[in-house]
Amino acid sequence: MIDMHCHILPEIDDGAQDIGVSVRMCRLSELNGVRHIIATPHIAALDDKESFLERRHNRIKLLRGELKSQGINVKIYSGAEVFVDDDVFFASGLEKLTINGGRYILIEFAFSDVRVNKIVDYINHIRHEGLIPIIAHPERYEFFQEDYEAVNFLSKNGVLFQINAASLASLDGPQEFELAYAMAYNSVASFIGTDAHSLNRRPPNLGEMIKFFPPDISRFNLQMMLKDCAKCVLNDEPIPMIMRGQIHKRGF
């Protein structure tokens, strides 16, 4: 399996505190059937990009060396979780923040008080730069939890989404679960990631969390989200075209 979203690098954001934690997280990932991890440290200040890239390069090099010396069979790929607001309209060099040097870029927004038309503007701008945005953990945003039609609108227009395994395993709140489940069941989400930050805070135990996913999510959808689509991202290839359904809030 491929972990699309993981704060595995040491001492670069609010993820792994040191190289020892990073190595133990990788060992846990391996035990859970993950062989490929895209390292996606937070970057909030786009004008600090060059410093971020240097630190990321050094941390990846350090972690890869430790994994090799300890015989841990997990490959680490470069990426970032890019915080997007109006500053993106004035930023240059976004292509340096993509996943594995390709065209795909993982993005996030403020968790509340963001209008969907603003998100559309951000996505169109990023696409105009020749990149393919992937929205990280949409199920965690208040505006999507309240407005499933906004998700449907973006999905209809080809926007890609990555949901968190913890949300789908009911380890976060009920609103996160409901939206993640609807997106996974209806093929609206293309990727699953752990969004792991440590061994305790959202740990990278993907294989264990899968046991708690709703059983009516098809094996085909899981295969696409956990491996096939992510493999296309790593190879900078188009992801498979899948018929996406409409999501609806369930009544209680």
C-alpha positions as CSV (number, residue, x, y, z in Angstrom):
1,M,0.0,0.0,0.0
2,I,0.9,3.6,-0.4
3,D,0.5,6.2,2.3
4,M,-0.5,9.4,0.4
5,H,-0.3,11.8,3.3
6,C,2.1,11.4,6.2
7,H,4.1,13.8,8.5
8,I,6.9,11.3,8.8
9,L,9.9,13.6,8.5
10,P,11.7,14.6,11.8
11,E,11.8,18.1,13.2
12,I,10.2,19.9,10.3
13,D,6.6,20.5,11.3
14,D,4.2,19.2,14.0
15,G,4.9,15.6,12.9
16,A,7.7,13.3,14.1
17,Q,9.7,15.0,16.8
18,D,13.0,13.4,16.0
19,I,14.6,10.8,13.8
20,G,13.9,8.0,16.3
21,V,10.2,8.7,16.1
22,S,10.3,8.8,12.3
23,V,12.0,5.4,12.1
24,R,9.5,3.8,14.5
25,M,6.7,5.3,12.5
26,C,8.2,3.7,9.4
27,R,8.5,0.4,11.1
28,L,4.9,0.5,12.2
29,S,3.9,1.4,8.6
30,E,5.8,-1.6,7.3
31,L,4.1,-3.9,9.8
32,N,0.8,-2.5,8.5
33,G,1.6,-3.4,4.9
34,V,2.7,0.0,3.7
35,R,5.8,0.0,1.5
36,H,5.7,3.6,0.1
37,I,5.2,6.8,2.1
38,I,4.9,10.2,0.6
39,A,6.3,12.7,3.1
40,T,4.0,15.7,3.3
41,P,5.3,18.2,5.9
42,H,3.2,21.3,6.3
43,I,4.2,24.5,4.5
44,A,2.2,27.5,5.4
45,A,4.4,30.4,4.2
46,L,4.9,30.1,0.5
47,D,7.5,32.9,0.6
48,D,9.6,30.6,2.8
49,K,9.7,27.9,0.2
50,E,13.4,27.7,-0.5
51,S,14.2,27.2,3.2
52,F,11.5,24.6,3.5
53,L,12.8,22.7,0.5
54,E,16.4,22.6,1.9
55,R,15.1,21.3,5.3
56,R,12.9,18.8,3.6
57,H,15.8,17.5,1.4
58,N,18.0,17.1,4.5
59,R,15.3,15.3,6.5
60,I,14.5,12.9,3.7
61,K,18.2,12.1,3.2
62,L,18.6,11.4,6.9
63,L,15.5,9.2,7.1
64,R,16.3,7.2,4.0
65,G,19.8,6.5,5.4
66,E,18.4,5.3,8.8
67,L,15.8,3.1,7.1
68,K,18.5,1.5,4.9
69,S,20.8,0.9,7.9
70,Q,18.0,-0.7,9.9
71,G,16.7,-2.8,7.1
72,I,13.2,-1.2,7.0
73,N,11.6,-1.9,3.7
74,V,9.8,1.4,3.2
75,K,10.5,4.0,0.5
76,I,10.1,7.7,1.2
77,Y,9.0,10.2,-1.5
78,S,9.0,13.9,-1.4
79,G,5.8,15.9,-1.1
80,A,4.2,18.7,1.0
81,E,0.9,19.7,2.5
82,V,0.6,23.1,1.1
83,F,-1.6,25.6,2.9
84,V,-3.5,27.6,0.3
85,D,-5.0,31.1,0.8
86,D,-4.9,34.3,-1.3
87,D,-1.1,34.3,-1.1
88,V,-1.1,31.5,-3.7
89,F,-2.0,34.1,-6.4
90,F,1.3,35.8,-5.8
91,A,3.5,32.7,-5.2
92,S,6.0,31.3,-7.7
93,G,7.6,28.0,-7.9
94,L,4.7,25.9,-6.8
95,E,6.0,23.1,-8.9
96,K,8.8,22.6,-6.4
97,L,6.2,21.5,-3.8
98,T,4.7,18.7,-5.9
99,I,4.7,15.0,-5.0
100,N,7.8,13.2,-6.2
101,G,8.6,16.0,-8.6
102,G,5.5,15.4,-10.8
103,R,2.4,17.5,-11.4
104,Y,0.3,16.5,-8.4
105,I,0.2,18.8,-5.4
106,L,-1.4,18.2,-2.0
107,I,-3.2,21.3,-0.7
108,E,-5.2,22.3,2.4
109,F,-7.2,25.3,3.5
110,A,-8.4,27.0,6.7
111,F,-10.8,24.7,8.4
112,S,-13.6,27.2,8.5
113,D,-14.8,30.5,6.9
114,V,-13.7,29.6,3.4
115,R,-16.2,29.9,0.6
116,V,-16.5,27.3,-2.1
117,N,-16.1,29.9,-4.9
118,K,-12.8,30.9,-3.3
119,I,-11.7,27.2,-3.4
120,V,-12.6,27.1,-7.0
121,D,-10.4,30.2,-7.6
122,Y,-7.5,28.5,-5.9
123,I,-7.9,25.3,-7.8
124,N,-8.2,27.1,-11.1
125,H,-5.0,29.1,-10.4
126,I,-3.1,26.0,-9.5
127,R,-4.3,24.2,-12.6
128,H,-3.3,27.3,-14.7
129,E,0.2,26.7,-13.3
130,G,0.2,23.3,-15.0
131,L,-0.3,21.4,-11.7
132,I,-3.0,19.0,-10.5
133,P,-4.3,19.8,-7.0
134,I,-5.4,17.2,-4.5
135,I,-7.5,18.4,-1.6
136,A,-6.3,16.9,1.7
137,H,-8.8,15.5,4.2
138,P,-12.0,17.3,2.8
139,E,-14.0,15.5,5.5
140,R,-12.4,17.7,8.2
141,Y,-13.6,21.0,6.8
142,E,-16.7,22.6,8.3
143,F,-17.9,24.0,5.0
144,F,-17.8,20.6,3.3
145,Q,-19.5,18.9,6.3
146,E,-22.3,21.4,6.0
147,D,-22.6,21.4,2.2
148,Y,-22.2,18.1,0.5
149,E,-23.3,19.7,-2.7
150,A,-20.1,21.7,-2.7
151,V,-18.2,18.4,-2.8
152,N,-20.4,17.2,-5.6
153,F,-19.8,20.3,-7.6
154,L,-16.0,20.0,-7.2
155,S,-16.1,16.3,-7.9
156,K,-18.1,16.9,-11.1
157,N,-15.4,19.3,-12.2
158,G,-12.6,16.7,-11.7
159,V,-11.2,17.8,-8.4
160,L,-9.2,15.1,-6.6
161,F,-9.7,14.3,-2.9
162,Q,-7.6,12.5,-0.3
163,I,-9.5,11.3,2.8
164,N,-7.9,10.3,6.1
165,A,-8.0,6.6,7.2
166,A,-8.8,7.6,10.8
167,S,-11.9,9.4,9.6
168,L,-13.1,6.4,7.7
169,A,-12.4,4.1,10.7
170,S,-14.6,6.3,12.9
171,L,-11.6,7.4,15.0
172,D,-12.4,11.1,14.5
173,G,-15.8,12.8,14.9
174,P,-19.1,11.5,13.4
175,Q,-19.3,14.3,10.8
176,E,-15.8,13.4,9.6
177,F,-16.8,9.8,9.3
178,E,-20.1,10.5,7.5
179,L,-18.4,12.6,4.8
180,A,-15.4,10.3,4.4
181,Y,-17.7,7.3,4.1
182,A,-19.9,8.9,1.5
183,M,-16.9,9.9,-0.5
184,A,-15.3,6.5,-0.3
185,Y,-18.5,4.6,-1.1
186,N,-19.4,6.7,-4.1
187,S,-15.9,6.8,-5.6
188,V,-15.6,10.6,-5.0
189,A,-12.3,10.2,-3.0
190,S,-9.3,9.0,-5.0
191,F,-6.8,8.5,-2.2
192,I,-6.5,7.4,1.5
193,G,-3.7,8.6,3.7
194,T,-3.0,8.3,7.4
195,D,-2.1,11.9,7.9
196,A,0.0,10.4,10.7
197,H,1.9,12.8,13.0
198,S,3.4,10.4,15.6
199,L,3.0,7.0,17.1
200,N,0.2,8.3,19.3
201,R,-1.5,11.1,17.4
202,R,-3.1,9.6,14.3
203,P,-0.5,6.8,14.0
204,P,0.5,5.2,10.7
205,N,-1.3,1.9,11.4
206,L,-3.1,1.8,8.1
207,G,-3.6,-2.0,8.0
208,E,-5.2,-2.0,11.4
209,M,-7.5,0.9,10.6
210,I,-8.8,-0.9,7.4
211,K,-10.4,-3.4,9.7
212,F,-12.7,-0.7,11.0
213,F,-13.7,0.7,7.6
214,P,-17.4,0.2,6.7
215,P,-17.6,-3.3,5.1
216,D,-19.8,-2.1,2.2
217,I,-17.0,-0.1,0.6
218,S,-16.0,-2.2,-2.4
219,R,-12.7,-3.9,-2.7
220,F,-12.3,-2.1,-6.0
221,N,-12.7,1.3,-4.4
222,L,-10.2,0.4,-1.7
223,Q,-7.7,-0.9,-4.2
224,M,-8.0,2.4,-6.1
225,M,-7.6,4.6,-3.1
226,L,-4.9,2.7,-1.3
227,K,-2.7,1.8,-4.2
228,D,-3.6,2.3,-7.9
229,C,-4.4,6.0,-7.9
230,A,-1.4,6.8,-5.6
231,K,0.9,4.8,-7.8
232,C,-0.2,7.0,-10.8
233,V,0.6,10.1,-8.7
234,L,4.1,8.8,-7.9
235,N,4.7,8.0,-11.6
236,D,3.1,11.3,-12.7
237,E,0.5,9.6,-14.8
238,P,-3.2,10.3,-15.2
239,I,-5.3,8.5,-12.6
240,P,-7.9,6.0,-13.9
241,M,-11.2,7.5,-15.0
242,I,-13.9,6.2,-12.6
243,M,-17.6,7.0,-12.6
244,R,-18.2,9.1,-9.5
245,G,-21.5,9.1,-7.7
246,Q,-23.3,11.8,-5.9
247,I,-23.0,12.1,-2.1
248,H,-25.9,12.9,0.1
249,K,-26.2,13.6,3.8
250,R,-27.9,10.7,5.7
251,G,-30.8,11.6,7.9
252,F,-31.0,10.5,11.5
